Amino acid sequence: MLNLMLLRHAKSSWADTGQADPDRPLNDRGKRSAVAVGRYMASNALVPQLVLCSPARRARETWGLVAGELTAIPQILVAAEIYDFGDGKALMKCLRHKAGAAQSVLLVGHNPSIAGLAQNLIGTGSHKLRERLEEKYPTAALAVISFDFDNWGSLATGSGTLLRFVRPGDIIDDD
């Protein structure tokens, strides 16, 4: 059985309008959200064996803040093909070729690719969670999808079960 966690990078800063897109850092809200997601993952035993991360600064910073909350630090692979803004097919190809023997993978990337991949893979799971995911996949949102096979090469449309879909607003207490 395989588990895939799909994390959209946290909120980034647009303060420096001359900055190249891959170089944009997280803003304060994004940093808080990434830490909250890391705490959520740690408290729910969602620790991946492998992290596949976009090379964009905002994705790497998101992962760094999440990792700071985990009890174990997995292997990380920064993969250029995750810096993708398509329908998620490039991400599926990346998973098939780079996830290897890992049973649990966290992919940190961008929309619309993350949302597209999630929607493509999910065949079953909570109807309410699926509706929320399809409505909007906000920054720092995390989907957890399980598969009833043990080879990433078997990924196919509708082959996954959505176990969780958590948005920052679901886990951050602003009081």
C-alpha positions as CSV (number, residue, x, y, z in Angstrom):
1,M,0.0,0.0,0.0
2,L,1.4,3.4,-1.0
3,N,0.6,6.8,0.5
4,L,1.0,10.1,-1.3
5,M,0.9,13.5,0.3
6,L,0.4,16.4,-2.0
7,L,1.4,19.8,-0.5
8,R,0.9,23.0,-2.4
9,H,3.6,25.5,-1.4
10,A,2.6,28.1,1.3
11,K,1.7,31.7,0.5
12,S,4.5,33.6,-1.2
13,S,5.5,37.2,-1.3
14,W,5.0,39.5,-4.2
15,A,6.7,42.4,-2.5
16,D,9.6,42.5,-4.9
17,T,7.9,42.9,-8.3
18,G,11.3,42.5,-10.1
19,Q,12.0,39.1,-8.6
20,A,11.9,36.1,-10.9
21,D,9.1,33.7,-10.1
22,P,11.3,30.8,-8.9
23,D,13.0,33.1,-6.4
24,R,9.9,34.4,-4.6
25,P,10.1,33.7,-0.8
26,L,7.3,32.9,1.6
27,N,5.5,35.8,3.3
28,D,4.7,35.8,7.0
29,R,1.3,34.1,6.5
30,G,2.9,31.4,4.4
31,K,5.5,30.7,7.1
32,R,2.9,30.3,9.7
33,S,0.9,28.0,7.5
34,A,3.9,25.8,6.7
35,V,4.7,25.4,10.4
36,A,1.1,24.6,11.1
37,V,1.0,21.9,8.4
38,G,4.2,20.4,9.8
39,R,2.7,20.2,13.2
40,Y,-0.4,18.6,11.8
41,M,1.7,16.1,9.9
42,A,3.7,15.3,13.0
43,S,0.7,14.9,15.3
44,N,-1.0,12.6,12.7
45,A,2.0,10.4,12.0
46,L,2.2,11.7,8.4
47,V,6.0,11.4,8.0
48,P,7.0,10.6,4.4
49,Q,10.0,8.4,3.5
50,L,10.7,10.6,0.5
51,V,10.1,14.2,-0.3
52,L,9.9,15.3,-4.0
53,C,10.2,19.1,-4.0
54,S,10.0,21.8,-6.6
55,P,13.2,23.8,-6.9
56,A,11.3,27.1,-6.5
57,R,12.3,29.0,-3.3
58,R,8.8,29.1,-2.0
59,A,8.4,25.3,-2.2
60,R,11.8,24.6,-0.6
61,E,11.0,27.1,2.2
62,T,7.7,25.4,2.7
63,W,9.3,22.0,3.0
64,G,12.0,23.4,5.4
65,L,9.4,24.8,7.8
66,V,7.3,21.6,7.6
67,A,10.5,19.5,8.2
68,G,11.3,21.5,11.3
69,E,8.2,20.1,12.9
70,L,8.7,16.4,12.1
71,T,10.4,13.9,14.3
72,A,12.3,12.2,11.4
73,I,13.7,13.9,8.3
74,P,13.2,11.9,5.1
75,Q,15.3,11.8,2.0
76,I,14.6,14.8,-0.2
77,L,14.9,15.1,-3.9
78,V,14.6,18.5,-5.6
79,A,13.2,17.8,-9.1
80,A,13.0,20.5,-11.8
81,E,9.9,18.8,-13.4
82,I,7.9,19.6,-10.2
83,Y,8.2,23.3,-11.1
84,D,5.2,22.8,-13.4
85,F,1.9,24.6,-13.8
86,G,0.0,22.1,-16.0
87,D,-2.6,19.5,-15.4
88,G,-0.6,17.2,-13.2
89,K,0.6,14.7,-15.8
90,A,4.2,15.8,-15.4
91,L,3.9,15.2,-11.6
92,M,2.5,11.8,-12.1
93,K,5.4,10.9,-14.5
94,C,7.8,12.2,-11.9
95,L,6.3,10.0,-9.2
96,R,6.4,7.0,-11.4
97,H,10.1,7.5,-12.1
98,K,11.5,9.0,-8.9
99,A,9.5,7.6,-6.0
100,G,11.3,4.3,-6.1
101,A,10.8,1.9,-3.2
102,A,9.4,4.6,-0.8
103,Q,6.0,3.6,0.5
104,S,5.1,7.2,1.6
105,V,6.0,10.2,-0.5
106,L,5.4,13.9,0.0
107,L,5.3,16.0,-3.2
108,V,5.7,19.8,-2.6
109,G,4.7,21.8,-5.7
110,H,2.5,24.3,-7.4
111,N,-1.1,24.8,-8.7
112,P,-2.7,24.0,-11.0
113,S,-0.5,20.9,-11.2
114,I,-1.0,19.8,-7.6
115,A,-4.8,20.1,-7.8
116,G,-4.8,18.5,-11.2
117,L,-2.8,15.5,-10.0
118,A,-5.0,15.1,-7.0
119,Q,-8.2,15.2,-9.0
120,N,-6.8,12.8,-11.5
121,L,-5.7,10.2,-9.0
122,I,-8.6,10.3,-6.6
123,G,-11.3,7.7,-7.4
124,T,-12.8,7.2,-3.9
125,G,-12.9,8.8,-0.5
126,S,-15.0,11.2,1.4
127,H,-17.4,13.0,-0.9
128,K,-17.2,16.1,1.3
129,L,-13.4,16.2,1.2
130,R,-13.4,15.6,-2.6
131,E,-15.8,18.5,-3.1
132,R,-13.6,20.8,-1.0
133,L,-10.5,19.8,-2.9
134,E,-12.2,20.4,-6.3
135,E,-13.6,23.7,-5.2
136,K,-10.2,25.1,-4.3
137,Y,-6.7,23.8,-3.5
138,P,-5.3,26.8,-1.5
139,T,-1.7,27.5,-0.7
140,A,-0.3,25.2,2.0
141,A,-3.2,22.7,1.6
142,L,-2.3,19.0,2.1
143,A,-4.1,16.0,0.5
144,V,-3.3,12.5,1.6
145,I,-4.1,9.8,-0.9
146,S,-3.7,6.0,-0.5
147,F,-3.3,3.3,-3.1
148,D,-4.0,-0.4,-2.9
149,F,-0.8,-1.4,-4.7
150,D,2.9,-1.1,-3.9
151,N,4.5,0.2,-7.1
152,W,4.4,3.8,-8.1
153,G,4.4,2.7,-11.8
154,S,0.8,1.5,-11.2
155,L,-0.5,5.1,-10.7
156,A,-3.5,5.6,-12.9
157,T,-6.5,7.8,-13.1
158,G,-9.0,7.1,-10.3
159,S,-6.6,4.6,-8.5
160,G,-6.4,6.5,-5.2
161,T,-8.5,7.0,-2.1
162,L,-8.6,10.5,-0.6
163,L,-8.0,10.1,3.1
164,R,-7.5,13.7,4.1
165,F,-7.7,17.2,2.7
166,V,-6.5,19.9,5.1
167,R,-6.3,23.6,4.5
168,P,-4.4,26.1,6.7
169,G,-7.7,27.6,7.9
170,D,-8.7,24.2,9.2
171,I,-5.6,23.9,11.5
172,I,-4.5,27.4,12.4
173,D,-6.1,29.0,15.5
174,D,-6.0,32.7,14.9
175,D,-7.0,33.6,18.4
